[in-house]
Amino acid sequence: MTKTNARTGGRILIDQLVAQGVERVTCVPGESYLAALDALHDSPIDVVICRAEGGAAMMAEAYGKLTGRPGICFVTRGPGSTNAAHGVHIAMQDSTPMILFVGQVDTGMREREAFQELDYKAVFGTMAKWAVEIDRPDRIPELVARAFRVALQGRPGPVVISLPENMLTETAAVADAPKVEPAATWPAPADLERLGAMLASAKAPIVVLGGSAWTADAAQGIARFAERFDLPVATSFRRASLIDADHSHYAGDLGIGPSPKLKDRITGADVILLIGGRMSEMPSSSYTLLDIPVPHQKLIHVHPGSEELGRVYQPALAIQATPAAFAAAVETMKPAATPAWKGEAAKAHADYLAWTEKPRELPGNFQYGQVVTWLRDRLPKDAIVCNGAGNYAGWIHRHHRFHAFAAQLAPTSGSMGYGVPAAVMAKRHHPDRVVVAFAGDGCFLMNGQEFATAVQYDAPLIVVVIDNAQYGTIRMHQERDYPGRIVGTQLKNPDFALYAKAFGGHGERVERTEDFAPAFERALASGKPAILHCLVDQRALSVGKDFAPEEARR
């Protein structure tokens, strides 16, 4: 119902979130936005109280990945906003819709460097799609609706909104804005004709899925399209849940250390159909798989943002369309004849299965690869797996197989500390699904305090901490470039199982491979948030190679 009665800015703001269908928000409370907090008291919105702004922002970003609607985060001014910048950067690089609301000093104090004052347009201007400060309460509906549209439309991304403290307590009589549904860009009929003609003349085409703005229906539609044309389908870095890993046409993911056979398929392709993604540094193997500016393959690039079409690679065919619109548009397309590449999708899938099936033997008593493959078979098909950044993630990307849409929550920006906050949001949003977060010892302690949030909200996620007592990725690079010269990478860690128990969760220490499965079952049965502290030999630095010398064993 449209409201025109006089309300405080805080009330108007929260009423806009309700009108936009917001289900939950994350926050670390601050005195700079008390009026908005007070309005949340009487709203139907679920308020998830977090322990640090970085974790709160990452949870909001994870919500955007899970739902396709903007994740909402509230933080206070100054250090609250800079702490939250981690989540904003992830949302930008991962093309995730998100809105960060930041408290601001009273408008009468601006430009004096008042307590914790920052110019948020300057601070976030190059990190977000849009940054704005709302000076008057009567403009809140207008600017919040615009923020939702900016976050959702074209290439999705983050918006930062600054909220002066006095503006939130002032009153205005203004109508609420209606719920924003982003305008979808559709392929032109001529584009579809050219697409069909390019596929008809192809000898070795491949599809690559990536980016955001997908729906479950769109992902299934593209899988059907691939079946009709017998096309192999790859996914870009940390977008593996855009297609069921069991699909007969799935060729694997293009991330860090991809399958050599998949790389050969990309470089040897004559047509690449890139849907939704940007083929940025990680999926392109540091921009080596496609020539710049004109790829030697004929690139058909489908993307919702016009600014991304031709930004790096000049495509043979550029189609500005959302993945959902494109999937719907090609639903009835069929090949005119038996494709010249018939049977290649099956070969690509067989290569993928062979590449991911068996992990290599690691130094030490804990075989991390065997644990990942055990979980691959044990977890339900709809389990959500989260991780941050670090070499430990390589085993997940190579050996785990995702089956359900949005079942992979991981930052394509490579930000550490993401797995635990993302898992908290995933379990809060999908309480009936199994949620597992992987984290390295360095990664975990960057946002491990959000385990307390999981306990507070009875969110029984399971965190698998892979502890090799070092910043393993950096140590790997050290051993490659400066062998034997170890500096800045060794860590002395706490007992993470006791850490879990101290917060009121379930915790176990796992030192041998055979002890993991029973520990995992006990963690699952406990009904509590849990941490399994797994000790890994320091020589097991990478999914593909050992780097550390013999004397570095744990």
NUTI-236495 format. One record per residue (C-alpha): x, y negated, z. Coordinates in steps of 0.1 Angstrom, whole numbers, plus 5000, padded with zeros to 4 digits. Layout:
BEGIN
XYZ;...
***
This chain:
BEGIN
500050005000;501349654991;502249455022;502049075021;501848995058;504748815074;507549055085;511149025096;513849075071;514749395089;511149525086;510949425049;514149605042;513049935058;509649905041;511449895008;513350215015;510050385024;508550254992;511450394972;510850744987;513950745009;513851055032;516950995054;519750755059;523150785075;524650525098;527050425124;525150155144;526249795146;525049485162;525149305128;522049495116;520149555148;516849425132;517049685105;517849955131;514749845151;512549875120;513850225114;512450315149;508850305135;509550445101;509250795088;512850795077;515251045092;518150865107;521351065108;523750915134;527350975124;530650935143;532650735117;531650525088;533750725063;531851035072;528450855071;529250725036;530351065023;527151215037;525150955018;527151034986;526451404991;522751324993;522951154960;524551464945;521951694960;518851494950;519751264921;518350974942;520550714959;522050824992;521550545018;524150445044;524150165069;527350035085;528449725104;530549445091;534349425088;535949755098;532649935094;532549845058;536149925050;535850265067;532850335045;534850235014;535950595010;532450705003;531850414978;535050514959;533850874957;530450764945;531950554918;534350804904;531851084907;529050884892;526750934922;523850704930;524350554964;523550224983;525650105011;524049845034;526549635054;525949395082;527249045077;527948735098;525248475102;524948265071;525847945092;529248095100;530348195065;533748085052;535148045088;536548395090;534048465118;534248785138;534749075113;533748855083;534548985049;533548875014;531849195003;531549094967;535249054965;536049364986;533749604967;533549414933;535849654915;534749964935;530949954931;528649904901;527249594919;527749414951;525349154964;524448954995;520848885004;520448535018;516648515022;514248775034;511748705007;514248824981;514749164997;512149354976;513549214944;517149284951;516649624967;514549744937;517349614915;519849804935;518050124931;517850064893;521549984890;522450284911;520350524890;520350384855;523050444828;526050594845;524950634881;527050484909;527250294942;525749954951;526849754981;524349514998;525449265024;522949175051;523548855070;522448895106;520148595108;518448695075;517349015090;515548835119;513948565098;510348625086;508748615052;505448715036;506348905004;504949214986;506849534985;508349644952;507149964935;509250274934;511950264908;512250544882;515250494860;514650444823;515950744804;517850704771;516950954745;518851074714;517650934681;516251184655;519151094633;521551184661;519951534664;520251584626;523951494627;524451724657;522752014639;524851944607;528151934627;527352264644;526352424612;529752344597;531752434628;534052734631;535052714668;532752494688;532552464726;530252284751;531652104781;529252004809;530051734835;529051414851;525851344870;522251254863;521451614858;518351804869;517952174874;515652184844;518152014823;520952254833;518652544824;517652384791;521252344780;521952714790;519052814767;520452584739;523852764743;522153104741;520353014708;523552884692;525753144709;528052864722;530652904750;530052664778;532652524801;532252294831;534452004840;536251954873;534052034903;530852054882;530752434881;527152454895;525752304863;525452664849;525153004866;528553164867;526953494857;525553344825;526853544796;528053224778;529953064807;533653014799;534952864832;535852534846;538252274834;539952154866;543352164881;545252464868;542552594844;542652924827;545252914798;542753094775;540152824783;542652544775;543352724743;539652724734;539452354740;542552264720;541652514693;538052394690;536952214659;533852064676;533451974713;529951894726;530651694758;527451644778;527351404807;531051404815;533851164808;536751414803;538851214826;542251304840;541551624859;539351804833;541551694804;544751824821;546151464824;544651354790;546451624771;543551834758;542151574735;544151314716;543650944724;541950754709;540750994682;540651364692;541751614666;538551804675;535251644663;533951514696;530151484701;529851274733;526551264751;526451024780;523850794797;526250494799;526950304767;530150174782;531550534785;531050614748;534350544732;535950414763;538850664761;537950894732;536450774700;533751034692;532751164658;529151134672;528150924702;524750984717;523650764745;521250984765;520851124799;521551504803;517851554811;516651374780;519251544758;518251884771;514651814764;515351684729;517351994718;514852244733;513552344699;516852324680;517952654664;520852744641;519952764604;521953074600;524153324620;526853104635;530453154622;531653184658;529153454668;530553664697;532953404709;530853314739;530853674751;534653674747;534953354766;532853484795;534953804796;538053584798;536553384826;535653694846;539153834842;540753504852;538653474884;538153834895;541253934915;543353694936;547053724938;548853864968;549953594993;552753595018;551553655053;548853845071;545853635060;544953685023;542953365016;542153484981;540553804994;538553605018;537153384990;536253684969;534653854999;532453545004;531753534967;529953864971;528553805006;526953465003;523453424990;523153304954;521752964966;524552904992;526052554991;529852544992;531552215001;535152105001;537351805002;540851774986;543951984989;545552294975;543252514995;540452414971;542252584943;541152924955;537552814957;537552674922;539252984907;537653264926;534253154939;531253174915;528452924918;524953024908;522452764919;522152404907;523952154930;525452434950;528952274947;529551964967;533151844961;534651504952;535951474916;537851174930;539951414950;539151244983;540251435015;537851465044;534751525023;533751885030;532451855066;530251545061;528951685028;528052015046;526251825074;524051655048;523551975029;522452165059;520251875071;518551855037;518452235031;518152395066;517152735051;520252765029;523652895040;526152605039;529952665040;532552395041;536152465033;538852235047;542552235049;544052145083;544951795070;541651755053;539551865082;540951615107;540151325084;536451365091;536251655115;534551445141;531351485120;531251845134;529751665164;526951535141;526251895130;525951995167;523751705175;521251785147;521452165152;522852205117;524452555117;526952515089;530252715089;533552545084;536452755072;539652575082;542652685062;545652605084;549152615070;550452345093;551252095066;549951865039;550152155014;549551964982;552251704989;554651975001;554052164969;555051854949;558051804972;559252164966;558852114928;560651774926;562851764957;563352124968;564252175004;563851815013;560851825036;559651485049;556251355060;554351685053;554651905084;551751905109;551252035145;547652125148;545152185176;543252505182;540352435159;538252715174;538552545208;537652225191;534452375179;533552505213;534352175229;531652015208;529152295216;529652495185;530952845177;534652885171;536953175163;540653205154;541353435124;544953555118;544453865097;542353925065;540454205080;539253995109;537553735087;534353925077;533254015112;534153665124;532053515097;529053735105;529353635142;529453275132;526353315110;524553505138;525353245164;522952995150;525352715158;527652505138;530852705136;534552675128;536652965117;540252865122;542253065096;546053075098;547853085065;551553145058;553352825048;554752985017;551253035003;551052684989;549052724957;546552954941;549153014913;552553004928;554653024961;556852724966;558152725002;561452905010;561553225030;562453055063;559252845061;557053145071;554753085100;
***
